[in-house]
Amino acid sequence: MSNFNIRANYLFNSGFSVETENYLLIFDYFKNTVDNDIKDRTTGAISEDDLQTSKKLIVFSSHSHADHFNPVILEWEGIRPDIRYVLSSDIQPNSNSKNINIMNPYETLNLLGIEIKSFGSTDLGISFLVKVDGVSIFHSGDLNWWYWWDDTKEDIAEAERLFKEEISKIKGNQIDIAFFPVDPRLEHNYCAGGEYFIKELSPKVFIPMHFGEDYATTEKFKEKMADSDVDVKTISGRGEEFNL
């Protein structure tokens, strides 16, 4: 059982809010609408009330794909002038704000009292390792073992090589909470990346992402990892809350 004094909410796809003692972190915000029109972290979208927290606010986007970066986040500065952004270098924000920090892979940024390390991806952009309030949080972005069953043998071998090489660069860093893809489009290979990630990096808590609305995939993955000591979470809907 974890005891990190953290409240995390699943927003959509790879989007999460993570509230610690002194910070509100938002990762890969995508879907800015909700079915009942009531925006709130508990319904899966960020509201003005959420942004007006007394805590320090940092927003991360791992790359420019539309399901990981919504330009609406740049409008939040109008509500929170002290907001900070950490964006992958492939994102070209239509803004000259001094609050935007750009990162390439394998850099370290100290921002508002937290340490942010960037690692690579096996698609576009970067992944994040954030040390905040004594907790180490990893957000994978699109870093995954993209094991497409219909790829050529050469492509499959290259995808494996690139993924395992990237994981080896992360190894040695403590990870308390990991957000990582379990993508059902990979069919029976949906679990390959997550399983290897857990085996090699041993996060204390593993929270699945990048599964669209196929929530059953998170149950399947938890069942597959039943013998692991890692606390694998499941997700059943937008806004789901984890008290970690």
C-alpha positions in Angstrom: 0.0 0.0 0.0 1.5 3.3 -1.1 1.6 6.4 1.2 2.8 9.3 -1.0 0.1 11.8 0.0 -0.8 12.2 -3.6 -4.2 12.6 -5.3 -4.1 11.6 -9.0 -7.0 11.8 -11.4 -7.3 10.2 -14.8 -8.4 12.8 -17.4 -8.3 11.0 -20.7 -5.9 8.9 -22.8 -2.5 9.8 -21.3 -3.8 12.9 -19.4 -3.5 13.0 -15.6 -3.6 15.5 -12.9 -1.3 14.8 -9.9 -1.7 16.8 -6.7 1.1 16.7 -4.1 1.5 18.6 -0.9 2.7 21.8 -2.6 2.0 21.3 -6.3 -0.6 20.5 -9.0 1.0 18.8 -12.0 -1.0 18.2 -15.2 0.4 15.8 -17.8 -0.5 15.5 -21.5 -3.9 17.2 -21.3 -6.1 16.3 -24.3 -9.8 16.2 -24.0 -11.2 19.6 -22.8 -14.9 18.6 -22.8 -17.1 16.4 -20.6 -20.4 14.7 -21.2 -22.3 16.5 -18.5 -20.6 20.0 -19.2 -19.4 20.1 -15.6 -15.6 20.4 -15.8 -13.7 19.1 -12.8 -10.8 16.8 -12.3 -13.3 14.2 -11.1 -15.1 14.3 -14.4 -12.0 14.3 -16.5 -11.4 17.9 -17.5 -9.6 20.8 -15.9 -11.9 23.6 -14.6 -11.1 27.2 -13.7 -11.5 26.2 -10.0 -8.8 23.5 -10.5 -6.5 26.1 -12.0 -7.1 28.5 -9.1 -5.6 26.2 -6.6 -3.2 27.8 -4.0 -0.6 25.2 -5.0 2.2 25.7 -7.6 0.9 24.7 -11.0 3.1 23.0 -13.7 1.7 21.7 -17.0 3.6 19.1 -19.0 3.2 18.0 -22.6 5.4 15.1 -23.9 5.0 15.8 -27.6 2.9 17.5 -30.2 0.5 14.6 -31.1 -3.1 15.9 -30.7 -3.9 13.3 -28.1 -1.0 14.5 -25.9 -1.0 18.3 -26.5 -4.1 20.6 -26.5 -3.2 24.2 -27.1 -6.0 25.2 -24.7 -3.4 24.7 -21.9 -1.7 27.9 -23.1 -4.9 29.9 -22.4 -4.7 28.9 -18.7 -2.0 31.5 -18.1 -4.8 34.0 -18.3 -6.3 32.4 -15.2 -3.0 31.6 -13.5 -0.3 34.1 -14.5 2.3 32.1 -12.4 1.6 28.9 -14.3 4.7 27.1 -15.7 4.8 24.9 -18.8 7.2 22.1 -19.6 6.9 21.2 -23.3 8.8 18.9 -25.6 10.9 20.7 -28.2 8.8 19.3 -31.1 5.8 21.4 -29.8 5.7 24.9 -31.4 3.4 26.9 -29.1 1.8 30.0 -30.5 3.0 32.0 -27.6 6.0 34.0 -26.4 5.3 33.4 -22.8 8.3 33.4 -20.4 6.5 30.7 -18.5 7.2 28.1 -21.2 10.1 25.8 -20.7 11.3 23.7 -23.6 13.0 20.3 -23.1 14.9 17.9 -25.4 15.7 14.3 -24.4 18.3 13.8 -21.6 18.1 17.2 -20.0 17.5 18.3 -16.4 15.4 21.2 -15.4 14.9 22.6 -11.9 11.7 24.5 -11.8 9.8 26.0 -8.8 11.6 23.6 -6.4 11.1 20.3 -8.3 13.6 18.4 -10.5 12.5 17.3 -14.0 14.6 14.9 -16.0 13.6 14.2 -19.7 14.2 10.9 -21.4 13.6 9.8 -24.9 10.6 8.2 -26.7 10.1 5.5 -29.2 7.8 7.7 -31.1 7.8 11.5 -30.9 9.0 13.8 -28.1 10.1 12.9 -24.6 9.2 11.2 -21.4 9.4 12.8 -17.9 10.8 11.8 -14.6 9.7 14.3 -12.0 10.9 14.5 -8.4 8.4 16.5 -6.4 7.7 16.6 -2.6 9.8 13.5 -2.0 8.0 11.4 -4.7 9.5 10.3 -8.0 6.9 10.3 -10.8 7.5 8.9 -14.4 5.2 9.8 -17.3 6.0 7.9 -20.4 4.4 10.0 -23.1 4.6 7.8 -26.2 7.6 5.8 -24.9 6.4 2.2 -25.4 7.4 -1.1 -27.0 5.4 -0.4 -30.2 5.1 -4.1 -31.1 2.7 -4.0 -34.1 1.8 -7.6 -35.1 1.7 -6.8 -38.8 5.1 -5.1 -39.0 8.0 -6.6 -40.8 10.4 -8.8 -38.8 13.0 -6.0 -39.2 10.6 -3.4 -37.9 9.6 -5.6 -35.0 13.3 -6.2 -34.0 14.1 -2.5 -34.3 11.1 -1.5 -32.1 12.3 -3.9 -29.5 15.9 -2.6 -29.7 14.9 1.0 -29.4 12.5 0.4 -26.5 14.9 -1.7 -24.4 17.7 0.8 -25.1 15.6 3.6 -23.8 14.6 1.7 -20.7 18.3 1.0 -20.0 18.9 4.7 -19.9 16.2 5.2 -17.2 17.3 2.2 -15.1 18.9 3.2 -11.8 16.4 6.0 -11.2 13.9 5.4 -8.4 10.3 5.5 -9.7 7.5 5.6 -7.2 4.6 6.2 -9.5 4.6 5.4 -13.3 2.1 6.3 -15.9 2.7 4.0 -18.9 0.8 2.9 -22.1 -1.2 -0.4 -22.4 -2.5 0.2 -25.9 -5.2 -2.3 -27.0 -4.4 -1.5 -30.7 -1.3 -3.6 -30.3 -3.7 -6.6 -29.8 -2.0 -9.4 -27.9 1.2 -7.3 -27.6 -0.6 -4.6 -25.6 1.2 -5.7 -22.5 4.7 -6.1 -23.8 6.0 -2.6 -22.9 4.3 -2.4 -19.5 5.5 -5.9 -18.5 9.1 -5.1 -19.5 8.9 -1.7 -17.8 7.8 -3.3 -14.5 10.4 -6.0 -14.7 13.3 -3.7 -15.4 12.4 -0.5 -13.4 10.2 -1.8 -10.5 7.9 1.2 -9.9 6.0 1.0 -6.7 2.7 2.0 -8.4 1.9 1.5 -12.1 -1.0 3.4 -13.6 -2.0 2.4 -17.2 -2.7 5.0 -19.9 -3.1 5.4 -23.7 -6.0 2.9 -24.0 -8.7 5.3 -25.3 -12.0 4.2 -23.8 -11.1 0.5 -23.7 -11.1 0.3 -19.9 -11.2 -3.5 -19.8 -7.6 -3.4 -21.0 -6.5 -2.1 -17.7 -8.2 -5.0 -15.9 -6.5 -7.4 -18.3 -3.1 -5.9 -17.6 -3.6 -6.1 -13.8 -4.6 -9.7 -14.0 -1.5 -10.4 -16.2 0.7 -8.8 -13.6 -1.0 -10.5 -10.6 2.3 -12.1 -9.4 4.2 -8.8 -9.4 4.9 -6.9 -6.3 4.0 -3.7 -8.1 0.7 -2.0 -7.3 -1.0 -2.1 -10.7 -4.1 0.1 -10.9 -7.2 -0.2 -13.1 -9.3 2.6 -14.6 -13.0 2.5 -15.2 -13.8 6.0 -16.4 -12.7 9.6 -16.8 -12.0 11.4 -13.6 -11.2 8.3 -11.6 -9.2 9.2 -8.5 -6.3 7.5 -6.9 -5.2 8.4 -3.4 -1.6 7.2 -3.3 
